[in-house]
Amino acid sequence: MSDALLSASYDMSVRNWGDGTLNAEVGASLPGDVARGQIVNQYNGHTEFVTGIDWCLFGDVGWMASTAWDSFVRIYDIRAFPMQFGGFP
């Protein structure tokens, strides 16, 4: 997903940003057209500040993990809406 950018925030969220070409790669699973610099999805699973995010470099494309001061690691598939597989303390 070379056209996606992830951001972590002190507002306890993780955001997936698109550059407008994400629909072509993901297909019909995205709601509507994604314009350049638009938020594709926002994940609100954490209860404290999100301090880290990273892409999974192995396996299928589109997996990412986030960690926060709530001591959880949350796993997401950014191709699914909404999606949250769960947290691990």
Backbone as JSON Lines, residues from 0, in Angstrom:
{"i":0,"aa":"M","n":[0.84,-1.17,0.0],"ca":[0.0,0.0,0.0],"c":[0.89,1.24,0.0]}
{"i":1,"aa":"S","n":[1.57,1.42,-1.08],"ca":[2.52,2.52,-1.19],"c":[1.86,3.89,-1.25]}
{"i":2,"aa":"D","n":[0.55,3.93,-1.4],"ca":[-0.16,5.2,-1.49],"c":[-0.88,5.54,-0.19]}
{"i":3,"aa":"A","n":[-0.57,4.85,0.89],"ca":[-1.22,5.09,2.18],"c":[-0.2,5.57,3.2]}
{"i":4,"aa":"L","n":[-0.65,6.43,4.09],"ca":[0.18,6.95,5.16],"c":[-0.57,6.75,6.47]}
{"i":5,"aa":"L","n":[0.12,6.29,7.49],"ca":[-0.48,6.12,8.81],"c":[0.0,7.22,9.73]}
{"i":6,"aa":"S","n":[-0.87,7.67,10.63],"ca":[-0.47,8.64,11.65],"c":[-1.03,8.21,13.0]}
{"i":7,"aa":"A","n":[-0.21,8.39,14.05],"ca":[-0.61,8.11,15.42],"c":[-0.82,9.44,16.12]}
{"i":8,"aa":"S","n":[-1.72,9.46,17.11],"ca":[-2.05,10.75,17.7],"c":[-2.26,10.66,19.21]}
{"i":9,"aa":"Y","n":[-2.07,11.81,19.84],"ca":[-2.35,11.92,21.27],"c":[-3.85,11.94,21.56]}
{"i":10,"aa":"D","n":[-4.68,12.02,20.52],"ca":[-6.13,11.96,20.74],"c":[-6.63,10.51,20.78]}
{"i":11,"aa":"M","n":[-5.7,9.55,20.93],"ca":[-5.96,8.12,21.09],"c":[-6.43,7.45,19.81]}
{"i":12,"aa":"S","n":[-6.12,8.03,18.65],"ca":[-6.56,7.45,17.39],"c":[-5.38,7.18,16.47]}
{"i":13,"aa":"V","n":[-5.62,6.32,15.5],"ca":[-4.71,6.06,14.39],"c":[-5.49,6.4,13.13]}
{"i":14,"aa":"R","n":[-4.85,7.11,12.22],"ca":[-5.52,7.49,10.97],"c":[-4.77,6.92,9.78]}
{"i":15,"aa":"N","n":[-5.55,6.51,8.8],"ca":[-5.03,6.03,7.53],"c":[-5.38,7.09,6.49]}
{"i":16,"aa":"W","n":[-4.36,7.69,5.88],"ca":[-4.53,8.75,4.89],"c":[-4.29,8.17,3.51]}
{"i":17,"aa":"G","n":[-5.02,8.68,2.51],"ca":[-4.85,8.23,1.14],"c":[-4.38,9.36,0.24]}
{"i":18,"aa":"D","n":[-3.8,8.97,-0.9],"ca":[-3.37,10.0,-1.85],"c":[-4.25,10.01,-3.11]}
{"i":19,"aa":"G","n":[-5.38,9.32,-3.06],"ca":[-6.31,9.33,-4.17],"c":[-6.23,8.12,-5.07]}
{"i":20,"aa":"T","n":[-5.2,7.3,-4.93],"ca":[-5.08,6.12,-5.78],"c":[-5.38,4.83,-5.02]}
{"i":21,"aa":"L","n":[-5.76,4.93,-3.75],"ca":[-6.03,3.75,-2.92],"c":[-7.19,2.93,-3.46]}
{"i":22,"aa":"N","n":[-8.22,3.58,-4.02],"ca":[-9.38,2.85,-4.54],"c":[-8.99,1.88,-5.63]}
{"i":23,"aa":"A","n":[-8.03,2.24,-6.46],"ca":[-7.63,1.37,-7.56],"c":[-7.02,0.07,-7.03]}
{"i":24,"aa":"E","n":[-6.28,0.15,-5.92],"ca":[-5.62,-1.04,-5.38],"c":[-6.57,-1.89,-4.56]}
{"i":25,"aa":"V","n":[-7.41,-1.25,-3.74],"ca":[-8.26,-1.99,-2.83],"c":[-9.57,-2.4,-3.49]}
{"i":26,"aa":"G","n":[-10.08,-1.59,-4.4],"ca":[-11.3,-1.92,-5.1],"c":[-12.53,-1.4,-4.39]}
{"i":27,"aa":"A","n":[-13.61,-2.16,-4.44],"ca":[-14.91,-1.69,-3.98],"c":[-15.05,-1.66,-2.47]}
{"i":28,"aa":"S","n":[-14.05,-2.1,-1.71],"ca":[-14.19,-2.13,-0.26],"c":[-14.1,-0.74,0.37]}
{"i":29,"aa":"L","n":[-13.64,0.26,-0.38],"ca":[-13.54,1.61,0.16],"c":[-14.84,2.38,-0.05]}
{"i":30,"aa":"P","n":[-15.27,3.14,0.95],"ca":[-16.5,3.91,0.81],"c":[-16.25,5.17,-0.01]}
{"i":31,"aa":"G","n":[-16.77,5.23,-1.23],"ca":[-16.65,6.43,-2.03],"c":[-15.26,6.65,-2.58]}
{"i":32,"aa":"D","n":[-15.06,7.79,-3.17],"ca":[-13.76,8.16,-3.72],"c":[-12.91,8.82,-2.65]}
{"i":33,"aa":"V","n":[-11.64,8.47,-2.62],"ca":[-10.71,9.05,-1.66],"c":[-9.89,10.11,-2.37]}
{"i":34,"aa":"A","n":[-10.03,11.34,-1.93],"ca":[-9.27,12.44,-2.53],"c":[-7.87,12.5,-1.93]}
{"i":35,"aa":"R","n":[-6.99,13.2,-2.59],"ca":[-5.61,13.35,-2.12],"c":[-5.6,13.99,-0.73]}
{"i":36,"aa":"G","n":[-4.89,13.35,0.2],"ca":[-4.76,13.88,1.55],"c":[-5.98,13.69,2.43]}
{"i":37,"aa":"Q","n":[-6.91,12.88,2.03],"ca":[-8.13,12.65,2.79],"c":[-7.95,11.46,3.73]}
{"i":38,"aa":"I","n":[-8.6,11.52,4.89],"ca":[-8.57,10.39,5.82],"c":[-9.44,9.28,5.25]}
{"i":39,"aa":"V","n":[-8.84,8.11,5.08],"ca":[-9.57,6.95,4.57],"c":[-10.32,6.28,5.7]}
{"i":40,"aa":"N","n":[-9.67,6.15,6.84],"ca":[-10.29,5.51,8.0],"c":[-9.6,6.0,9.26]}
{"i":41,"aa":"Q","n":[-10.35,5.97,10.36],"ca":[-9.81,6.33,11.67],"c":[-10.12,5.2,12.63]}
{"i":42,"aa":"Y","n":[-9.12,4.79,13.39],"ca":[-9.25,3.69,14.33],"c":[-9.17,4.25,15.74]}
{"i":43,"aa":"N","n":[-10.18,3.97,16.55],"ca":[-10.28,4.55,17.89],"c":[-10.28,3.48,18.97]}
{"i":44,"aa":"G","n":[-9.46,2.46,18.84],"ca":[-9.48,1.35,19.78],"c":[-8.71,1.58,21.07]}
{"i":45,"aa":"H","n":[-7.82,2.55,21.11],"ca":[-7.0,2.76,22.29],"c":[-7.68,3.7,23.29]}
{"i":46,"aa":"T","n":[-7.28,3.55,24.56],"ca":[-7.84,4.39,25.63],"c":[-6.81,5.37,26.19]}
{"i":47,"aa":"E","n":[-5.61,5.35,25.64],"ca":[-4.54,6.28,26.02],"c":[-3.83,6.73,24.74]}
{"i":48,"aa":"F","n":[-2.86,7.62,24.88],"ca":[-2.13,8.17,23.74],"c":[-1.51,7.06,22.9]}
{"i":49,"aa":"V","n":[-1.67,7.15,21.58],"ca":[-1.04,6.2,20.67],"c":[0.4,6.65,20.46]}
{"i":50,"aa":"T","n":[1.34,5.75,20.75],"ca":[2.75,6.12,20.71],"c":[3.52,5.48,19.56]}
{"i":51,"aa":"G","n":[2.92,4.51,18.87],"ca":[3.64,3.87,17.78],"c":[2.72,3.14,16.83]}
{"i":52,"aa":"I","n":[3.11,3.14,15.56],"ca":[2.41,2.39,14.52],"c":[3.45,1.82,13.57]}
{"i":53,"aa":"D","n":[3.1,0.71,12.93],"ca":[4.02,0.12,11.97],"c":[3.25,-0.79,11.03]}
{"i":54,"aa":"W","n":[3.75,-0.88,9.8],"ca":[3.21,-1.8,8.81],"c":[3.75,-3.19,9.06]}
{"i":55,"aa":"C","n":[2.97,-4.21,8.74],"ca":[3.47,-5.58,8.72],"c":[4.2,-5.77,7.4]}
{"i":56,"aa":"L","n":[5.44,-6.18,7.46],"ca":[6.24,-6.37,6.25],"c":[6.2,-7.8,5.74]}
{"i":57,"aa":"F","n":[5.43,-8.65,6.4],"ca":[5.34,-10.05,6.02],"c":[3.9,-10.4,5.71]}
{"i":58,"aa":"G","n":[3.68,-11.33,4.83],"ca":[2.34,-11.8,4.53],"c":[1.57,-10.86,3.62]}
{"i":59,"aa":"D","n":[0.28,-10.78,3.86],"ca":[-0.63,-10.01,3.01],"c":[-0.45,-8.51,3.21]}
{"i":60,"aa":"V","n":[-0.72,-7.74,2.18],"ca":[-0.58,-6.29,2.22],"c":[-1.72,-5.67,3.03]}
{"i":61,"aa":"G","n":[-1.42,-4.59,3.75],"ca":[-2.48,-3.84,4.41],"c":[-2.63,-4.05,5.9]}
{"i":62,"aa":"W","n":[-1.8,-4.85,6.52],"ca":[-1.87,-5.07,7.96],"c":[-0.99,-4.06,8.68]}
{"i":63,"aa":"M","n":[-1.48,-3.53,9.8],"ca":[-0.68,-2.63,10.61],"c":[-0.98,-2.87,12.08]}
{"i":64,"aa":"A","n":[-0.05,-2.43,12.91],"ca":[-0.2,-2.57,14.35],"c":[0.03,-1.22,15.0]}
{"i":65,"aa":"S","n":[-0.66,-1.0,16.12],"ca":[-0.45,0.23,16.88],"c":[-0.27,-0.13,18.35]}
{"i":66,"aa":"T","n":[0.44,0.73,19.04],"ca":[0.63,0.55,20.48],"c":[0.42,1.9,21.16]}
{"i":67,"aa":"A","n":[0.03,1.84,22.43],"ca":[-0.3,3.08,23.14],"c":[0.05,2.94,24.62]}
{"i":68,"aa":"W","n":[-0.14,4.03,25.34],"ca":[0.13,4.03,26.77],"c":[-0.85,3.14,27.53]}
{"i":69,"aa":"D","n":[-1.89,2.63,26.88],"ca":[-2.81,1.72,27.55],"c":[-2.27,0.3,27.6]}
{"i":70,"aa":"S","n":[-1.03,0.09,27.15],"ca":[-0.32,-1.19,27.18],"c":[-0.9,-2.24,26.24]}
{"i":71,"aa":"F","n":[-1.63,-1.8,25.22],"ca":[-2.18,-2.72,24.25],"c":[-1.5,-2.55,22.9]}
{"i":72,"aa":"V","n":[-1.38,-3.66,22.19],"ca":[-1.0,-3.64,20.78],"c":[-2.25,-4.04,20.02]}
{"i":73,"aa":"R","n":[-2.67,-3.21,19.1],"ca":[-3.87,-3.49,18.31],"c":[-3.47,-3.77,16.87]}
{"i":74,"aa":"I","n":[-4.11,-4.78,16.29],"ca":[-3.82,-5.21,14.93],"c":[-5.0,-4.82,14.05]}
{"i":75,"aa":"Y","n":[-4.7,-4.21,12.9],"ca":[-5.75,-3.75,11.99],"c":[-5.45,-4.2,10.57]}
{"i":76,"aa":"D","n":[-6.52,-4.39,9.81],"ca":[-6.43,-4.58,8.37],"c":[-7.03,-3.32,7.76]}
{"i":77,"aa":"I","n":[-6.21,-2.47,7.17],"ca":[-6.71,-1.17,6.71],"c":[-7.61,-1.29,5.49]}
{"i":78,"aa":"R","n":[-7.71,-2.48,4.91],"ca":[-8.59,-2.67,3.76],"c":[-10.03,-2.91,4.17]}
{"i":79,"aa":"A","n":[-10.3,-3.18,5.43],"ca":[-11.65,-3.47,5.91],"c":[-12.21,-2.26,6.65]}
{"i":80,"aa":"F","n":[-13.51,-2.05,6.55],"ca":[-14.16,-0.89,7.17],"c":[-15.38,-1.32,7.96]}
{"i":81,"aa":"P","n":[-15.54,-1.06,9.21],"ca":[-14.43,-0.8,10.14],"c":[-13.77,-2.12,10.49]}
{"i":82,"aa":"M","n":[-12.58,-2.06,10.98],"ca":[-11.85,-3.29,11.25],"c":[-10.96,-3.12,12.47]}
{"i":83,"aa":"Q","n":[-11.04,-4.07,13.34],"ca":[-10.1,-4.12,14.47],"c":[-10.08,-5.56,14.94]}
{"i":84,"aa":"F","n":[-8.96,-6.21,14.81],"ca":[-8.88,-7.61,15.21],"c":[-8.74,-7.8,16.71]}
{"i":85,"aa":"G","n":[-8.24,-6.8,17.4],"ca":[-8.15,-6.97,18.83],"c":[-6.87,-6.41,19.41]}
{"i":86,"aa":"G","n":[-6.82,-6.48,20.71],"ca":[-5.65,-5.93,21.4],"c":[-5.02,-6.99,22.27]}
{"i":87,"aa":"F","n":[-3.74,-6.8,22.47],"ca":[-2.98,-7.74,23.27],"c":[-2.22,-6.95,24.33]}
{"i":88,"aa":"P","n":[-2.49,-7.21,25.6],"ca":[-1.78,-6.45,26.65],"c":[-0.33,-6.86,26.76]}
